């Protein structure tokens, strides 16, 4: 069965589909020695190259997509390298052979909490795309007086430099003095969006923790700077939530599933990863 070239490249972890389309348009991709064009398809046995380098690929049915949950601590950046020498989240991830980790969204350097990584670039792109309508939930500590009028404004929508934004839900978690905790839920991931929204109400976010992405909850026993790998059942549910479900696999995937389940068995017994209730 043939597939579009950009989809194969994205699944190989080289970037988003849009970025791969740009590579194809720029003449950087070839199939069986011929420069590829947008709309071309590729099948098992074809030779795929990017900038002259052979790219190993497998069909969608045979591909093993891995997903890990990482607890990003404050101070780490979400780029692969940093010119200022700051630590990067990718340095803490498990090493891969002939694949690479693709981040599903980002957190700024001063934020912490749940980050997802996958070897499937197409899955990452779907989970981040606004059309998937995936909820993100954050625990936020704000410094300053917050009134009911402020909260109502944030629910109804405020104007940022890059357009309007609103919280789908704001849950009061209490606190002392001017330091107060809230849980907020929204369905997009613009740069520093949560912080900027609170700033429109004259208050500063002094701490921000992402605690949920879609149905995946940050495990209580996961320490900052550590990661855990999801098993096949949870990955399939995650894929279905954004329309990226794969057809049934056999062989290689079955063996990989067993390894993944062993890696997370202890965490599953302690409560697992799927969100079971609202705050």
C-alpha positions as CSV (number, residue, x, y, z in Angstrom):
1,X,0.0,0.0,0.0
2,X,1.4,3.4,-0.9
3,X,1.4,6.6,1.3
4,X,2.1,10.2,0.7
5,X,5.7,11.0,1.1
6,X,5.2,13.8,3.6
7,X,3.2,11.5,5.8
8,X,6.0,8.9,5.8
9,X,8.7,11.5,6.6
10,X,6.6,13.0,9.4
11,X,6.1,9.5,11.0
12,X,9.8,9.0,10.8
13,X,10.2,11.9,13.1
14,X,11.8,14.4,10.7
15,X,9.2,17.1,11.3
16,X,5.6,18.0,10.8
17,X,3.7,17.2,7.6
18,X,3.8,20.9,6.6
19,X,7.5,21.1,7.1
20,X,8.0,17.9,5.0
21,X,5.8,19.4,2.2
22,X,8.2,22.4,2.2
23,X,11.2,20.1,1.9
24,X,9.5,18.3,-1.0
25,X,8.7,21.6,-2.7
26,X,12.3,22.7,-2.2
27,X,13.6,19.6,-4.1
28,X,15.3,18.1,-1.1
29,X,13.4,14.7,-1.3
30,X,13.9,12.0,-3.9
31,X,12.4,8.5,-4.4
32,X,14.3,5.9,-6.4
33,X,16.6,8.6,-7.7
34,X,13.9,11.0,-8.9
35,X,13.2,14.3,-7.3
36,X,9.8,14.1,-5.6
37,X,6.9,16.5,-6.0
38,X,3.9,17.2,-3.8
39,X,1.3,14.5,-4.2
40,X,3.8,11.7,-5.0
41,X,3.4,8.5,-3.0
42,X,5.8,5.9,-1.8
43,X,5.6,2.1,-1.2
44,X,7.6,-0.6,0.6
45,X,10.8,-1.3,-1.3
46,X,11.2,2.3,-2.6
47,X,14.4,4.2,-1.8
48,X,13.7,7.4,0.0
49,X,16.3,10.1,0.4
50,X,16.5,13.6,2.0
51,X,19.4,15.8,0.9
52,X,20.9,12.6,-0.6
53,X,20.8,10.7,2.7
54,X,18.8,7.5,2.7
55,X,15.8,7.5,5.1
56,X,14.8,4.2,6.5
57,X,11.0,3.8,6.8
58,X,8.3,1.2,7.4
59,X,4.7,1.1,6.5
60,X,2.1,2.5,8.8
61,X,0.9,-1.0,9.8
62,X,4.5,-2.1,10.8
63,X,5.6,1.1,12.4
64,X,6.2,1.1,16.2
65,X,5.2,4.5,17.6
66,X,6.4,5.2,21.1
67,X,5.0,7.9,23.4
68,X,6.6,9.0,26.7
69,X,5.4,11.4,29.4
70,X,8.1,13.6,30.8
71,X,7.9,15.8,33.9
72,X,9.8,19.0,32.7
73,X,11.4,20.9,35.6
74,X,11.8,24.7,35.6
75,X,15.0,25.8,33.9
76,X,15.0,23.4,30.9
77,X,14.3,24.6,27.4
78,X,12.2,22.7,24.8
79,X,14.8,23.0,22.0
80,X,17.3,20.4,21.0
81,X,20.2,22.7,21.7
82,X,20.5,26.1,23.4
83,X,23.1,28.8,22.4
84,X,23.1,30.0,26.0
85,X,24.0,26.6,27.3
86,X,20.8,26.0,29.3
87,X,19.8,22.3,29.8
88,X,17.4,20.9,27.2
89,X,14.5,18.5,27.8
90,X,15.9,16.2,25.0
91,X,19.0,15.4,27.0
92,X,16.9,13.6,29.6
93,X,15.0,11.4,27.1
94,X,15.9,7.7,26.3
95,X,18.2,7.3,23.4
96,X,16.8,6.1,20.0
97,X,18.3,4.3,17.1
98,X,17.2,5.5,13.6
99,X,14.4,7.6,15.1
100,X,14.1,10.7,17.1
101,X,11.7,12.1,19.7
102,X,9.2,14.8,18.6
103,X,7.8,17.1,21.2
104,X,4.0,17.4,21.4
105,X,3.8,21.1,22.3
106,X,6.1,23.1,24.5
107,X,6.5,24.7,27.9
108,X,8.5,27.9,28.5
109,X,11.7,27.8,30.5
110,X,10.0,29.0,33.7
111,X,7.2,26.5,33.5
112,X,7.1,22.9,34.5
113,X,4.9,19.8,34.2
114,X,3.7,17.3,31.6
115,X,5.4,17.1,28.2
116,X,4.6,14.4,25.7
117,X,7.1,13.0,23.2
118,X,6.6,10.6,20.4
119,X,8.5,8.9,17.6
120,X,5.5,9.5,15.3
121,X,5.7,13.0,13.8
122,X,2.2,12.7,12.3
123,X,0.7,11.8,15.7
124,X,2.5,14.8,17.2
125,X,1.2,17.1,14.5
126,X,-2.4,15.9,15.0
127,X,-2.3,16.3,18.8
128,X,-1.1,19.8,18.5
129,X,-3.4,20.9,15.6
130,X,-6.3,23.2,16.7
131,X,-8.7,21.0,14.8
132,X,-8.1,18.2,17.3
133,X,-9.6,20.3,20.1
134,X,-7.4,18.8,22.8
135,X,-7.7,20.1,26.3
136,X,-4.7,21.4,28.2
137,X,-5.0,21.8,32.0
138,X,-2.6,23.9,34.1
139,X,-2.2,24.5,37.8
140,X,-1.4,28.2,38.1
141,X,-0.3,30.2,41.2
142,X,-1.0,33.9,40.7
143,X,0.3,36.8,42.7
144,X,-2.1,39.7,43.1
145,X,-5.8,40.3,43.9
146,X,-8.2,38.4,41.6
147,X,-11.8,39.5,41.5
148,X,-14.8,37.6,40.1
149,X,-14.9,40.2,37.3
150,X,-11.3,39.2,36.4
151,X,-12.3,35.5,36.3
152,X,-15.4,36.2,34.2
153,X,-13.3,38.2,31.7
154,X,-10.9,35.3,31.3
155,X,-13.8,32.9,30.8
156,X,-15.5,35.2,28.2
157,X,-12.3,36.0,26.4
158,X,-9.5,38.6,26.4
159,X,-7.6,40.1,23.5
160,X,-3.9,39.3,23.2
161,X,-1.5,40.6,20.6
162,X,-1.9,37.4,18.5
163,X,-5.7,37.3,18.8
164,X,-8.5,36.6,21.3
165,X,-8.1,33.9,24.0
166,X,-10.2,32.4,26.7
167,X,-10.2,29.7,29.4
168,X,-12.9,27.0,29.0
169,X,-12.9,26.5,32.7
170,X,-11.3,28.1,35.8
171,X,-11.3,26.1,39.1
172,X,-10.4,27.8,42.3
173,X,-7.9,25.7,44.3
174,X,-7.5,28.1,47.2
175,X,-4.3,29.6,48.8
176,X,-3.2,32.1,51.3
177,X,-2.8,35.9,51.0
178,X,-2.1,37.2,47.5
179,X,-0.7,33.8,46.3
180,X,-3.7,31.9,45.1
181,X,-3.9,28.6,43.0
182,X,-6.3,28.0,40.1
183,X,-6.6,25.2,37.6
184,X,-7.3,26.5,34.1
185,X,-8.3,24.6,31.0
186,X,-7.9,25.7,27.4
187,X,-7.7,24.0,24.0
188,X,-4.7,25.7,22.3
189,X,-1.1,26.2,23.0
190,X,0.1,29.6,21.9
191,X,3.4,30.8,23.3
192,X,3.1,31.9,27.0
193,X,-0.6,32.1,26.4
194,X,-1.7,31.2,30.0
195,X,0.7,33.8,31.5
196,X,-0.3,36.5,29.1
197,X,-4.0,36.0,29.7
198,X,-3.6,36.5,33.5
199,X,-1.4,39.6,32.8
200,X,-4.4,41.2,31.1
201,X,-6.0,41.2,34.5
202,X,-3.1,42.9,36.2
203,X,-1.8,39.8,38.0
204,X,1.4,37.8,37.5
205,X,1.8,34.0,37.3
206,X,4.4,33.0,39.9
207,X,4.2,29.3,39.1
208,X,2.8,27.3,36.3
209,X,2.5,23.5,36.0
210,X,0.9,21.6,33.2
211,X,-1.0,18.7,34.8
212,X,-2.9,17.3,31.9
213,X,-2.8,17.0,28.1
214,X,-6.0,15.5,26.7
215,X,-6.9,12.5,28.8
216,X,-3.3,12.0,30.0
217,X,-2.8,13.2,33.6
218,X,0.6,14.0,35.1
219,X,1.3,11.0,37.4
220,X,1.6,11.9,41.0
221,X,4.6,9.7,41.5
222,X,6.5,11.0,38.6
223,X,9.4,13.2,39.7
224,X,10.6,16.3,37.8
225,X,13.3,15.3,35.3
226,X,12.0,11.8,34.9
227,X,9.9,10.0,32.2
228,X,7.7,7.0,31.8
229,X,6.6,5.2,28.6
230,X,3.0,4.5,27.7
231,X,1.8,1.1,26.6
232,X,-0.1,0.3,23.4
233,X,-3.6,0.6,24.8
234,X,-3.0,4.1,26.1
235,X,-1.2,5.2,22.9
236,X,-4.1,3.8,20.8
237,X,-6.6,5.8,22.9
238,X,-4.5,8.9,22.6
239,X,-4.3,8.4,18.8
240,X,-8.1,7.9,18.5
241,X,-8.7,11.2,20.3
242,X,-7.1,13.0,17.4
243,X,-8.0,10.8,14.5
244,X,-4.6,9.1,14.2
245,X,-5.6,5.5,15.0
246,X,-3.6,2.9,13.2
247,X,-4.9,-0.4,11.8
248,X,-4.2,-3.6,13.7
249,X,-0.5,-4.5,13.8
250,X,1.2,-7.9,14.2
251,X,4.8,-9.2,14.7
252,X,7.2,-6.4,15.6
253,X,4.5,-4.3,17.3
254,X,3.4,-7.2,19.6
255,X,6.9,-7.8,20.9
256,X,7.5,-4.1,21.4
257,X,4.2,-3.8,23.3
258,X,5.3,-6.4,25.8
259,X,8.5,-4.4,26.5
260,X,6.5,-1.2,26.9
261,X,4.1,-2.8,29.3
262,X,6.9,-4.1,31.5
263,X,8.4,-0.6,31.6
264,X,5.2,1.0,33.0
265,X,3.6,-1.9,34.9
266,X,4.5,-0.4,38.3
267,X,3.1,3.0,37.4
268,X,-0.1,1.5,36.0
269,X,-0.7,-0.3,39.3
270,X,-0.3,2.9,41.1
271,X,-3.1,4.6,39.2
272,X,-2.1,4.8,35.6
273,X,-2.1,7.8,33.3
274,X,-5.6,8.4,32.1
275,X,-7.6,11.2,33.6
276,X,-10.5,9.7,35.5
277,X,-12.2,12.7,37.0
278,X,-12.4,16.5,36.8
279,X,-11.2,18.7,39.6
